[in-house]
């Protein structure tokens, strides 16, 4: 059963939906969409990959909107053919912000949740579009008993492109309490923007000299939830650049991720603040899965390999990555890969094409993703096995 759930799409998919659902006559409209799962450590995200627009006569608009069985079966068959799940979206012409189901909508989606599961092998994802401000609401229909499906609400719906737009479910992620500790920050962009930013789940990968500065800035800004990734420990050579590190941390061999969490808790201005340290690299399966739970990631790494993995998360899981580390271009990348982590670079494509395709449960290739990027998770797993089985153990890549 899926507990935590969210939805993500590219700005191109969002624009296609908006163009179709925003009608000049003010009536409701609908469409089916295809989705693929992005599975993190604790959250599943439905990545919308394609809009299946209705053909002439496949839906009836009469103030509200109905669709024909032919439209549903065509979209469900297309989803099954491509190994996707099926989603259904309809518009609330006068809606604003997060949209929930009313009684009529609930009954309509429940009526074809079972058929969707049987045809596609995946649960139905329902979405509601607010035409006033392009706000979205979402849920996933899961089987609770024979012939009984119930919706689990999403935490948020994010649209990723030139900008990040996120609609948050206030019931699952309540608006944070206002505090005088954030007055000057709020004055820069307003309370609404602050509320949206504060509820983002932000990851920081690499808690060295750059990462520690980023961690403290995020905590002081009012972000409520941080996930901090670094497998390394504090050494004496770090003391000239690593903020808040002491000689005691060196003697205790304190993990940089735990030092960053301690720093963040001391600096935090949010009332309900959580900082979770992960003594892991994102090139390891457990670290990769935990990073996939984030809404935004700050890359503060100094090696091309973890950068390539973060690029994979950005392209295939629609998680924006802000790059803030220092590139170590002179360092060798794994398996002879070029130092440039961009999957659209010719050198990267040539290297990635030499890796045999392997299914990866945490990687979902979107239609907008360069085809070679799906090879990266196989490399991650193979490298993790090599590190765990070799004797003596090979040094981990810097995260």
Buried (B, 14 or more C-beta within 10 A) or exposed (E): EEEBBBBBBBBEBBBBBBEBBBBEEEEBBBBBBBBBBBBBBEBBBBBBBBBBBBEEEBBEBEEBBEBBEEBBEBBBEBBBEBEBBBBBBBBBBEBEBBBBBEEEBBEBBBEBBBBBBEBBEBBBBBBBBBBEEBBBBBBBBBBEEEEEBBBBBBBBBBBBBEEBBBBBBEEBBEBBEBEEEBEEBBEEEEEEEBBBBBBBBBBBBBBBBBBBBBBBEBBBBBBBBBBBBBBBBBEEEBEEEBBBBEEEBBEEEBBBBBBBBBBBEEBBBBEEBBBBBBBBBBBBBEBBBBBBBBBBBBBBBBBBBBBBBBBBBBBBBBBBBBBBBEBBEEEEBBEEBBBBBBBEBEEBBEBBEEBEEEEBEBBBBBEEBBEBBBBBBBBBBBBBEEBEEEEEEEEBBBB
